[in-house]
Amino acid sequence: MDKNTKKAILVVSFGTSVNETREKTIDCIEADIREANPDASIYRAWTSKMIIRKLKNRDGVTIHTVKETMEAMIRDGIKELIVQPTHIINGIENDLMEEDVLAYADHFDSIRFGTPLLTSTKDIEEAIRAFMEDWKDLPEKEALVLMGHGTTHYANTAYAALDYTFKDLGYSNVLIGTVEAYPSIPSILRGLKELQPEKIHLTPFMIVAGDHATNDMAGEEEDSWKNQFEAAGYTVECHLKGLGEYDGIRKIFLKHIEESK
């Protein structure tokens, strides 16, 4: 960190305990932000205390919470702050993060927030186009199934908008579901029954290809998505690539920093 500057960008992620995917995703997002904003110090904070504890106990690695990082920035004399989450939607994690940041507002001259990945209709369209750059050669007779996280928060409606927009942009063989909310596996299976694909490509629609991707999506347990689709008679290929690995997705976060308010 350059202590001569009074400007900072705080990059807030949920986090992951899978180091390999962190290096390809969160680290790359932060590196792009650092390169695009040479006049600002870049700080990291994660919102998952469980993952923070796991890394500390397993690897001896310290990752700070939002509150801890806010206090560090105050000590470092930061006065102008932009906060950019790497969250997908404006859900519970994002709400709690903003509360934690604003509790320290009196110590800063200005605090601005960039928005999560899928905030506006334009964001959804841009994210789809960036994502599908990697899948432009997907055969018509094959299906692409995306695993989102999902939430009980009303922001979960972003996944329905995402699914609708895929169809509206002509990607009728792309289906999206979530681990913890709607659309769920039964919804996807109904969609697949209509499509009757020769093969299913299964990939996460999450920033990292972490525990959900390796276990809930591609794991060997009977209830993994891979095994449920195979049990339904489909040929399945899993692709463990997080959204943070896509150049176009990372560029959306850079744009959100520029548009922060």
C-alpha distance (Angstrom), angle and dihedral (degrees) to the residues before:
residue distance angle dihedral
M1 . . .
D2 3.80 . .
K3 3.79 105.1 .
N4 3.80 92.2 -166.4
T5 3.77 92.9 73.1
K6 3.78 124.5 78.4
K7 3.81 93.3 -162.2
A8 3.77 123.0 89.4
I9 3.78 141.9 174.4
L10 3.78 116.0 -149.4
V11 3.81 111.4 -155.0
V12 3.80 109.3 -157.2
S13 3.80 120.3 -163.6
F14 3.79 133.6 171.0
G15 3.80 87.1 -127.5
T16 3.79 137.2 -139.8
S17 3.79 136.1 -126.3
V18 3.82 91.0 -148.6
N19 3.81 104.0 93.6
E20 3.80 95.3 -166.5
T21 3.80 93.7 59.0
R22 3.83 92.1 41.8
E23 3.80 89.6 58.0
K24 3.82 91.0 51.6
T25 3.80 96.7 43.5
I26 3.81 123.5 17.4
D27 3.82 92.5 30.3
C28 3.83 90.7 50.0
I29 3.82 93.1 47.7
E30 3.80 90.1 51.5
A31 3.82 91.7 46.0
D32 3.82 91.5 52.4
I33 3.81 90.4 48.8
R34 3.82 90.8 49.2
E35 3.81 91.8 50.2
A36 3.82 93.2 47.5
N37 3.82 93.6 47.1
P38 3.83 108.0 42.2
D39 3.82 92.3 160.2
A40 3.81 93.5 61.0
S41 3.79 134.0 71.3
I42 3.81 112.4 -124.3
Y43 3.78 119.7 -138.2
R44 3.81 129.9 -175.0
A45 3.79 129.2 -144.1
W46 3.82 131.2 168.4
T47 3.78 126.4 -154.7
S48 3.82 100.4 -153.6
K49 3.79 106.8 90.1
M50 3.81 89.2 -175.9
I51 3.82 91.8 59.3
I52 3.82 91.4 43.2
R53 3.83 89.5 54.3
K54 3.81 92.0 45.9
L55 3.82 93.0 53.2
K56 3.80 91.3 46.6
N57 3.81 93.3 50.7
R58 3.82 97.6 38.4
D59 3.81 103.3 35.7
G60 3.81 105.4 14.3
V61 3.82 87.5 -120.2
T62 3.80 119.7 145.2
I63 3.81 118.6 -146.5
H64 3.80 115.7 176.1
T65 3.79 129.0 -132.0
V66 3.80 121.7 -125.4
K67 3.81 91.9 -98.9
E68 3.80 92.9 49.5
T69 3.79 91.4 48.9
M70 3.81 92.8 47.9
E71 3.81 88.7 54.5
A72 3.82 90.7 48.3
M73 3.81 91.1 52.2
I74 3.81 90.8 50.5
R75 3.83 89.2 52.8
D76 3.82 89.3 48.4
G77 3.79 91.2 53.9
I78 3.82 97.6 -114.3
K79 3.81 110.8 167.7
E80 3.82 105.8 167.8
L81 3.80 114.7 53.1
I82 3.78 135.3 -177.3
V83 3.80 116.3 -172.1
Q84 3.80 116.3 -155.9
P85 3.80 118.2 -176.3
T86 3.79 120.7 -158.0
H87 3.80 88.8 -150.1
I88 3.81 119.0 131.1
I89 3.81 97.4 -137.8
N90 3.81 140.3 15.9
G91 3.80 91.7 -99.3
I92 3.79 138.5 135.8
E93 3.82 95.5 -61.6
N94 3.79 90.9 52.3
D95 3.83 93.6 47.7
L96 3.82 92.3 50.6
M97 3.80 91.2 45.8
E98 3.81 92.0 54.2
E99 3.82 90.7 48.8
D100 3.82 90.8 52.1
V101 3.81 92.0 48.9
L102 3.80 96.2 46.4
A103 3.81 91.5 51.2
Y104 3.83 84.9 74.7
A105 3.81 96.9 42.9
D106 3.83 93.9 116.5
H107 3.81 89.9 65.5
F108 3.82 94.9 59.2
D109 3.81 134.2 64.4
S110 3.81 90.3 -142.3
I111 3.80 138.7 3.3
R112 3.80 120.4 -169.8
F113 3.78 128.5 -179.5
G114 3.77 128.7 -143.1
T115 3.80 113.6 -152.4
P116 3.82 130.5 -114.0
L117 3.79 120.5 -96.2
L118 3.81 99.3 -91.0
T119 3.80 104.6 40.6
S120 3.80 106.4 120.3
T121 3.80 133.4 32.0
K122 3.81 87.1 -110.1
D123 3.82 89.6 53.7
I124 3.79 90.7 54.8
E125 3.80 92.6 49.9
E126 3.82 92.5 46.4
A127 3.81 92.2 47.2
I128 3.80 91.3 51.1
R129 3.81 92.7 49.3
A130 3.82 91.4 47.4
F131 3.79 91.8 47.1
M132 3.80 95.3 46.3
E133 3.81 92.0 53.6
D134 3.81 84.5 83.0
W135 3.79 92.3 46.2
K136 3.80 102.6 42.3
D137 3.81 90.1 115.7
L138 3.81 94.1 54.0
P139 3.84 106.2 136.0
E140 3.80 115.5 -119.0
K141 3.80 91.2 -123.3
E142 3.80 92.9 56.0
A143 3.82 127.2 74.4
L144 3.78 131.5 -139.1
V145 3.82 114.5 -147.4
L146 3.80 117.8 -167.0
M147 3.80 123.2 -157.1
G148 3.80 113.2 -146.5
H149 3.79 124.0 -177.8
G150 3.80 101.6 -123.1
T151 3.79 130.1 -162.0
T152 3.80 142.4 -149.5
H153 3.83 86.6 -122.6
Y154 3.82 116.1 105.9
A155 3.82 87.9 -115.2
N156 3.82 86.3 78.3
T157 3.82 85.7 88.7
A158 3.83 85.6 80.5
Y159 3.81 88.0 77.8
A160 3.80 91.9 56.5
A161 3.82 89.3 48.6
L162 3.80 88.9 48.7
D163 3.81 92.1 51.2
Y164 3.82 91.9 47.2
T165 3.81 92.1 48.0
F166 3.81 92.2 51.3
K167 3.82 87.6 56.8
D168 3.81 92.5 43.2
L169 3.81 90.6 53.7
G170 3.79 90.4 53.0
Y171 3.80 101.2 -97.2
S172 3.80 96.9 126.5
N173 3.82 92.4 156.9
V174 3.83 94.3 59.1
L175 3.81 117.9 94.4
I176 3.79 129.0 -178.6
G177 3.77 130.0 -156.9
T178 3.79 136.6 166.3
V179 3.79 135.0 -130.2
E180 3.79 96.7 -137.0
A181 3.80 108.0 24.0
Y182 3.82 144.4 10.4
P183 3.01 132.7 -5.4
S184 3.80 91.4 45.8
I185 3.81 136.1 174.2
P186 3.85 95.4 -77.2
S187 3.84 89.4 55.0
I188 3.79 91.3 50.7
L189 3.80 92.7 47.1
R190 3.81 89.9 53.8
G191 3.79 89.7 51.3
L192 3.79 91.8 48.3
K193 3.79 90.9 50.4
E194 3.80 88.2 60.0
L195 3.81 93.9 45.4
Q196 3.82 97.1 42.8
P197 3.83 92.1 -161.1
E198 3.78 122.1 -162.8
K199 3.80 88.9 -137.9
I200 3.82 139.1 7.8
H201 3.80 123.5 -139.4
L202 3.79 110.1 -157.0
T203 3.82 121.1 -161.2
P204 3.82 137.6 155.6
F205 3.79 122.3 -102.7
M206 3.79 90.0 -156.3
I207 3.80 131.0 105.3
V208 3.81 91.4 -112.1
A209 3.79 132.2 33.5
G210 3.79 91.1 -133.1
D211 3.80 136.3 136.5
H212 3.81 95.0 -37.0
A213 3.80 91.8 52.1
T214 3.80 96.8 43.4
N215 3.80 96.6 40.9
D216 3.84 113.3 18.9
M217 3.80 93.3 36.4
A218 3.80 108.4 28.9
G219 3.81 102.9 13.3
E220 3.79 128.8 122.4
E221 3.81 95.2 -118.7
E222 3.79 115.2 114.8
D223 3.82 92.5 -116.4
S224 3.83 96.8 50.8
W225 3.80 113.0 120.6
K226 3.80 90.6 -117.0
N227 3.79 92.7 54.9
Q228 3.81 94.1 42.7
F229 3.81 90.7 53.7
E230 3.80 91.8 45.6
A231 3.80 89.8 49.0
A232 3.81 87.1 55.0
G233 3.81 88.7 57.4
Y234 3.81 102.3 -98.0
T235 3.80 130.1 132.3
V236 3.81 107.2 -124.7
E237 3.80 133.7 -163.2
C238 3.82 119.1 -173.8
H239 3.79 123.6 -147.0
L240 3.81 114.9 -164.5
K241 3.78 100.5 -157.5
G242 3.81 122.1 131.7
L243 3.80 123.0 -145.2
G244 3.79 89.8 -112.3
E245 3.81 87.8 70.3
Y246 3.82 92.2 63.9
D247 3.83 113.4 91.7
G248 3.80 92.7 -149.9
I249 3.81 92.3 52.9
R250 3.81 91.9 51.5
K251 3.81 89.2 50.5
I252 3.82 89.9 58.0
F253 3.81 89.3 59.1
L254 3.81 89.7 50.1
K255 3.80 89.0 52.3
H256 3.80 90.9 49.7
I257 3.80 89.5 55.2
E258 3.81 89.8 53.5
E259 3.81 89.7 49.0
S260 3.82 95.0 44.3
K261 3.78 118.1 135.5
